[in-house]
Amino acid sequence: MHPSRLGGTVLAAALLAAGATVPATAAAPAPRPSLTVEEQRLDGPVPQEILRRGGFAGTAPGFAAALGGTRTLPQAQRLATAEGRRLWQRAVDRAQGRGPGPERAGDLSRDDDRPLYWARLGMTRALQEWKPAFRLSGAQRAELTGRVERSSRGQDSLDLPEGTRVKRVIVTGFDPFQLDADPRRSNPSGAAALALDGTTVDTPAGPARIEAAVFPVRWADFADGTVERTLLPHFRPGPRRVDLFTTISQGRPGRFDVERTNGAWRGGYPDNANASRTETVPVPPGVPTVHPQPQWTTTSLPYAAMTAATTGPFPVHDNTEVTEIPAGATEPVDRPDGPTPGSTARAGGGGDYLSNEIAYRATLLRDAVRLPVPGGHLHTPVLQFGPGNTDPATGTVTDPEFVRNRLAITDQVRSLTVVALAHARTP
């Protein structure tokens, strides 16, 4: 997920957030609560159609009504967590063919990740617009929003089994992004996470339980430790410790990439909040890490086996490219075969956006706690609309080729996970 390196449609240079205006009159109503850039997009016709056709149009109104019935902060906290988890489970059930039929679940393909994204934003917006019956500080409102965010992404419900008879796997995906250019966008990594969460797959090494979560496309959340907070409990020693992990994001057209090397650099491309960060990846305080902070981390996934196996219609590449500033130099150079000793990172194999960053953070955490299992990052092909449906101004929110490609990507992610487990070795 790095637009400049991995292709895909790039946003216009200036990204403007839409905002409501209030007439300048003496009788003007109270100002509307401050909504995030993502929440402001929710009013558009495409998000509303996706919610309606995905069967999630009632999620935010129902949550707002339930909020109105709370009388204390602890009640609101319990509600935020419970309703967030309910939304996540409903999206997982829909993706895996459970739950109501089309008359209630809508006519969008069940594998669609977008209803979850827009329904979550409806819930966080309801929290911003809520006028509680008790005093609520800005920090408390933000904490309630964080509860909805974590629980509706599956981050606080990863449930790996105990025992030696089953392998334990964590996969992670991302929200849709680049939505100012095309609000119809889906992210196949998020769709794969929904399809795989809570499933068991058979492998030559025995059965494996897969648990999944999704992450926001926002620099600030990563700096605040959302990745480490989610993964650390499952990286520590114990009977439920993970046996393999794969962070996943959307990459470049027509191919999968197993990213060999991850870099400690944020390249500044705008995120879903239209925020930009250009800096060394900041390690959040209070989590285990490596000192001094390394410029590079390396995959421990069995990339040779994953690239050699027949897993689906898309080729799978062992991507060894990086961009570095060599030791003693001042200008970045591209290296096809990985970094040179003492160099400074400017892009990993997966670029310098949040896909590279989640890979860097996850593998850095692996190294910090000395987790002896395979882990790394997988880039999926770009999910594209079918011919004749590429213009967001005139196109439809879905088409048969769009759905076929997303299903094929998810199936190949599942197959690649099985191959990785079959050839897993302690790094």
C-alpha distance (Angstrom), angle and dihedral (degrees) to the residues before:
residue distance angle dihedral
M1 . . .
H2 3.76 . .
P3 3.81 114.5 .
S4 3.81 99.1 -159.8
R5 3.82 95.7 48.6
L6 3.77 103.6 27.4
G7 3.77 102.0 42.8
G8 3.79 128.4 -131.0
T9 3.77 126.2 124.6
V10 3.79 113.2 -39.4
L11 3.77 121.4 -144.7
A12 3.77 121.6 -115.8
A13 3.78 113.1 -89.1
A14 3.77 93.9 -107.7
L15 3.81 115.3 51.9
L16 3.79 113.6 -167.3
A17 3.78 124.4 -162.3
A18 3.79 116.0 -138.1
G19 3.80 115.6 -124.8
A20 3.79 137.7 -177.4
T21 3.81 120.4 -115.4
V22 3.78 128.0 -148.0
P23 3.81 121.6 -144.5
A24 3.78 110.9 -108.7
T25 3.78 97.9 -122.0
A26 3.78 133.0 124.5
A27 3.80 89.7 -112.3
A28 3.80 95.2 52.0
P29 3.81 113.3 142.1
A30 3.77 122.2 -115.0
P31 3.83 111.4 -73.4
R32 3.75 116.4 -90.9
P33 3.80 115.4 -105.4
S34 3.78 114.0 -91.3
L35 3.79 107.5 -92.9
T36 3.77 125.5 -163.7
V37 3.78 121.4 -113.4
E38 3.80 89.2 -105.9
E39 3.80 93.0 50.3
Q40 3.79 90.6 50.2
R41 3.81 90.4 58.1
L42 3.79 89.4 59.3
D43 3.82 93.6 83.5
G44 3.80 92.9 63.7
P45 3.80 119.9 109.6
V46 3.82 94.3 -116.2
P47 3.82 96.4 56.1
Q48 3.79 90.1 45.4
E49 3.80 91.8 50.5
I50 3.81 91.6 48.4
L51 3.81 90.9 50.7
R52 3.79 92.5 47.5
R53 3.79 96.4 44.7
G54 3.80 91.5 42.2
G55 3.79 92.9 54.2
F56 3.82 94.5 -116.4
A57 3.81 100.9 106.2
G58 3.80 91.6 108.7
T59 3.80 96.8 50.8
A60 3.80 99.3 89.6
P61 3.84 96.5 39.5
G62 3.80 90.0 49.7
F63 3.79 91.5 49.4
A64 3.81 91.6 47.6
A65 3.80 90.5 52.1
A66 3.80 91.4 49.5
L67 3.80 90.8 48.9
G68 3.78 88.9 53.9
G69 3.79 88.9 60.3
T70 3.80 95.6 55.9
R71 3.79 118.2 101.6
T72 3.82 102.9 -178.6
L73 3.78 138.0 39.4
P74 3.84 93.5 -114.2
Q75 3.82 89.1 54.4
A76 3.80 90.4 51.4
Q77 3.81 91.0 47.3
R78 3.79 92.8 52.5
L79 3.79 90.8 46.7
A80 3.82 93.7 49.6
T81 3.80 92.4 52.1
A82 3.79 95.5 42.3
E83 3.81 95.5 46.9
G84 3.79 91.9 45.2
R85 3.80 90.5 53.6
R86 3.77 90.2 45.6
L87 3.80 90.2 54.6
W88 3.81 92.1 49.3
Q89 3.80 93.0 48.5
R90 3.78 91.8 46.6
A91 3.82 90.6 53.0
V92 3.83 90.9 47.3
D93 3.80 91.6 48.4
R94 3.79 91.1 49.2
A95 3.81 92.4 49.6
Q96 3.80 91.0 49.6
G97 3.79 95.8 48.3
R98 3.79 99.5 -101.7
G99 3.77 129.3 121.5
P100 3.80 131.6 39.3
G101 3.77 125.3 -7.0
P102 3.82 127.4 -109.6
E103 3.79 93.1 -75.5
R104 3.82 88.3 69.3
A105 3.80 104.1 14.8
G106 3.81 93.9 52.4
D107 3.77 131.0 -124.6
L108 3.81 99.1 -83.2
S109 3.79 114.4 111.8
R110 3.79 109.6 -84.2
D111 3.81 91.8 -125.4
D112 3.83 91.1 63.3
D113 3.82 113.6 125.0
R114 3.81 96.1 -169.2
P115 3.84 100.8 82.3
L116 3.81 89.2 61.0
Y117 3.80 92.0 51.7
W118 3.80 96.0 49.8
A119 3.82 94.2 39.7
R120 3.81 90.1 54.1
L121 3.79 90.1 52.6
G122 3.78 88.9 50.7
M123 3.79 89.1 55.8
T124 3.80 95.3 47.9
R125 3.79 89.8 46.6
A126 3.80 89.8 51.8
L127 3.79 87.4 55.1
Q128 3.81 91.3 52.5
E129 3.81 92.3 49.3
W130 3.81 95.4 42.5
K131 3.81 118.0 115.1
P132 3.81 103.7 -157.6
A133 3.78 125.2 -151.8
F134 3.82 89.0 -125.7
R135 3.78 136.0 49.8
L136 3.80 111.4 -77.7
S137 3.80 123.2 -178.1
G138 3.77 124.1 -146.4
A139 3.78 90.2 -109.8
Q140 3.80 91.4 52.6
R141 3.80 91.7 49.9
A142 3.80 89.3 50.3
E143 3.81 90.1 50.2
L144 3.81 90.2 53.4
T145 3.80 89.3 50.3
G146 3.80 89.5 51.6
R147 3.79 89.9 53.7
V148 3.81 91.1 54.2
E149 3.80 91.3 45.7
R150 3.81 95.8 51.3
S151 3.78 98.3 40.4
S152 3.82 95.9 44.2
R153 3.81 89.8 52.4
G154 3.80 95.3 53.3
Q155 3.80 90.2 -116.0
D156 3.81 95.6 127.7
S157 3.81 97.6 39.2
L158 3.80 103.2 58.7
D159 3.80 100.6 139.6
L160 3.79 112.9 -172.3
P161 3.83 116.7 -178.7
E162 3.78 126.3 -121.9
G163 3.77 126.1 -119.6
T164 3.79 141.6 58.0
R165 3.79 97.8 -95.2
V166 3.79 94.4 77.0
K167 3.80 132.1 48.0
R168 3.81 117.6 -131.3
V169 3.81 119.6 -137.7
I170 3.81 133.4 -179.7
V171 3.79 121.5 -163.5
T172 3.79 125.1 179.0
G173 3.80 133.6 -161.8
F174 3.79 138.9 -175.4
D175 3.79 140.3 -118.6
P176 3.81 120.2 -104.3
F177 3.81 112.0 -84.8
Q178 3.83 142.7 -172.0
L179 3.79 87.1 52.8
D180 3.80 97.2 155.5
A181 3.79 87.9 65.5
D182 3.81 93.8 44.6
P183 3.83 121.6 -1.6
R184 3.82 89.7 -167.4
R185 3.78 92.4 73.1
S186 3.79 122.0 129.4
N187 3.80 126.4 -168.5
P188 3.81 115.0 -134.6
S189 3.81 91.0 -156.3
G190 3.80 89.8 61.2
A191 3.79 90.8 45.9
A192 3.82 90.1 51.6
A193 3.81 90.8 50.5
L194 3.81 91.2 54.1
A195 3.79 92.3 46.5
L196 3.82 94.1 49.0
D197 3.81 103.1 38.3
G198 3.80 111.7 117.9
T199 3.80 94.3 0.2
T200 3.79 128.0 131.1
V201 3.80 120.7 -141.0
D202 3.79 128.7 -167.2
T203 3.80 115.5 -123.4
P204 3.82 134.5 172.1
A205 3.81 85.4 -104.4
G206 3.82 91.5 54.9
P207 3.80 133.8 -94.2
A208 3.79 118.7 -24.9
R209 3.78 128.6 -159.5
I210 3.81 114.8 -144.8
E211 3.78 122.2 -155.1
A212 3.79 120.7 -174.7
A213 3.78 142.9 -167.2
V214 3.80 136.1 176.6
F215 3.79 130.2 -135.8
P216 3.79 134.5 -149.5
V217 3.79 122.7 -108.4
R218 3.80 92.4 -123.4
W219 3.80 128.7 118.3
A220 3.82 94.0 -149.6
D221 3.81 95.1 57.8
F222 3.79 90.9 53.4
A223 3.81 92.0 49.4
D224 3.81 88.1 50.9
G225 3.81 90.8 57.8
T226 3.79 104.5 -105.5
V227 3.82 91.7 146.2
E228 3.80 96.1 47.9
R229 3.80 93.1 42.5
T230 3.80 90.0 54.8
L231 3.79 99.7 42.9
L232 3.80 105.3 34.0
P233 3.85 97.5 76.9
H234 3.81 88.6 56.2
F235 3.81 95.3 43.8
R236 3.81 95.0 56.0
P237 3.83 120.8 92.9
G238 3.78 116.0 -86.8
P239 3.81 144.1 99.7
R240 3.81 92.4 -71.3
R241 3.80 98.7 45.7
V242 3.79 114.6 139.8
D243 3.83 119.2 -101.5
L244 3.82 96.6 -161.8
F245 3.81 136.1 4.2
T246 3.76 133.4 -167.8
T247 3.78 126.1 -174.4
I248 3.80 109.6 -155.1
S249 3.79 134.8 -163.3
Q250 3.79 140.6 157.9
G251 3.79 113.6 -84.4
R252 3.77 132.2 166.3
P253 3.80 132.8 -24.9
G254 3.78 121.8 -77.1
R255 3.82 101.0 1.1
F256 3.78 148.3 70.5
D257 3.80 119.5 -131.2
V258 3.79 127.2 -158.7
E259 3.80 99.8 -153.8
R260 3.80 110.6 -136.1
T261 3.83 99.3 -170.3
N262 3.83 133.9 28.5
G263 3.79 124.7 -158.3
A264 3.82 132.7 -142.3
W265 3.79 94.9 -129.4
R266 3.80 135.9 104.5
G267 3.79 110.8 -151.6
G268 3.79 98.9 -160.3
Y269 3.80 103.6 -117.8
P270 3.84 109.1 155.5
D271 3.78 116.4 -97.0
N272 3.81 130.3 -149.0
A273 3.80 89.5 -75.0
N274 3.82 89.2 52.9
A275 3.80 87.9 -114.8
S276 3.80 123.2 139.3
R277 3.80 130.4 -152.9
T278 3.81 126.2 -174.1
E279 3.80 110.4 179.3
T280 3.78 146.3 88.7
V281 3.80 110.1 -58.2
P282 3.83 103.9 -90.9
V283 3.79 115.7 -130.9
P284 3.82 110.3 -142.3
P285 3.80 116.8 -120.9
G286 3.77 119.4 -105.3
V287 3.82 99.4 31.9
P288 3.80 126.7 104.3
T289 3.78 112.8 -96.9
V290 3.78 143.4 158.7
H291 3.82 120.2 -92.7
P292 2.91 123.2 -113.4
Q293 3.78 95.0 27.3
P294 3.82 107.4 -109.0
Q295 3.78 121.8 -128.4
W296 3.80 91.5 -140.8
T297 3.80 140.4 31.2
T298 3.79 126.5 -169.8
T299 3.78 134.5 -139.4
S300 3.79 119.0 -110.1
L301 3.80 93.3 -166.8
P302 3.84 114.6 119.5
Y303 3.80 92.0 -104.7
A304 3.80 96.0 169.4
A305 3.80 91.9 58.1
M306 3.80 93.1 41.7
T307 3.80 92.8 53.2
A308 3.80 94.4 43.6
A309 3.81 98.8 48.5
T310 3.80 124.1 89.4
T311 3.79 101.5 -119.0
G312 3.79 105.4 150.9
P313 3.80 146.7 -44.1
F314 3.81 97.1 -53.9
P315 3.82 124.3 77.1
V316 3.80 115.5 -117.4
H317 3.80 117.7 -140.9
D318 3.79 133.4 -161.5
N319 3.80 97.7 -134.2
T320 3.79 112.8 -155.9
E321 3.82 99.5 165.1
V322 3.81 122.6 124.3
T323 3.77 138.3 164.1
E324 3.80 115.5 -133.7
I325 3.76 144.8 165.2
P326 3.81 101.8 -126.8
A327 3.79 119.1 -129.0
G328 3.81 108.8 -80.4
A329 3.83 93.3 12.9
T330 3.81 132.1 103.4
E331 3.81 104.5 -155.8
P332 3.82 127.2 72.3
V333 3.79 120.7 -115.1
D334 3.79 132.1 -172.5
R335 3.78 117.3 -115.9
P336 3.81 119.0 -164.0
D337 3.81 94.5 -163.0
G338 3.79 104.6 44.2
P339 3.81 135.0 -85.3
T340 3.78 126.7 -37.1
P341 3.83 122.5 -128.1
G342 3.80 115.1 -73.9
S343 3.79 95.6 7.6
T344 3.82 126.4 144.3
A345 3.79 118.0 -123.3
R346 3.78 121.9 -115.4
A347 3.82 98.5 158.6
G348 3.77 136.2 -1.5
G349 3.77 123.2 -144.9
G350 3.78 87.2 -81.1
G351 3.80 93.8 50.0
D352 3.79 128.3 -115.2
Y353 3.81 101.6 -63.9
L354 3.81 130.7 96.3
S355 3.81 95.2 -72.0
N356 3.79 89.8 61.6
E357 3.79 88.5 43.9
I358 3.80 96.4 53.4
A359 3.80 88.8 48.4
Y360 3.80 90.8 49.5
R361 3.81 93.3 46.8
A362 3.81 95.0 46.5
T363 3.80 94.8 47.7
L364 3.81 92.3 42.2
L365 3.80 88.4 54.0
R366 3.81 89.1 47.4
D367 3.79 89.6 55.3
A368 3.81 94.3 43.2
V369 3.81 93.7 56.2
R370 3.83 92.5 34.6
L371 3.77 92.8 -121.7
P372 3.83 104.9 -174.6
V373 3.81 98.1 -151.7
P374 3.80 136.5 98.4
G375 3.78 116.1 -91.4
G376 3.77 140.8 154.1
H377 3.76 146.1 112.9
L378 3.79 134.1 -57.2
H379 3.78 123.2 -165.2
T380 3.81 117.1 -154.8
P381 3.79 126.8 -152.0
V382 3.79 117.2 -87.1
L383 3.79 111.2 -91.8
Q384 3.81 107.4 -125.7
F385 3.78 134.4 -173.5
G386 3.79 119.3 -116.9
P387 3.82 125.0 -95.1
G388 3.77 111.7 -70.3
N389 3.80 92.1 24.3
T390 3.79 101.9 74.6
D391 3.82 99.3 100.5
P392 3.83 110.0 85.8
A393 3.80 90.2 -158.4
T394 3.80 92.9 62.8
G395 3.80 105.0 13.8
T396 3.78 131.8 101.9
V397 3.81 125.1 -113.6
T398 3.81 92.4 -112.0
D399 3.80 142.7 9.7
P400 3.82 136.1 -177.8
E401 3.81 96.2 -97.8
F402 3.82 91.2 48.4
V403 3.81 89.8 54.7
R404 3.82 94.4 42.9
N405 3.79 91.9 52.3
R406 3.79 93.4 47.9
L407 3.81 91.7 50.1
A408 3.81 90.8 47.3
I409 3.81 91.5 51.1
T410 3.81 91.7 49.7
D411 3.82 91.8 48.8
Q412 3.78 90.9 50.3
V413 3.82 92.1 48.6
R414 3.81 87.4 55.0
S415 3.81 91.5 49.0
L416 3.80 92.6 47.6
T417 3.80 89.8 51.3
V418 3.81 90.0 54.2
V419 3.81 90.9 49.6
A420 3.81 91.3 48.6
L421 3.80 90.8 52.4
A422 3.79 92.7 46.8
H423 3.80 91.7 54.1
A424 3.80 99.1 33.5
R425 3.78 115.6 140.5
T426 3.77 129.4 179.7
P427 3.80 105.5 -99.9
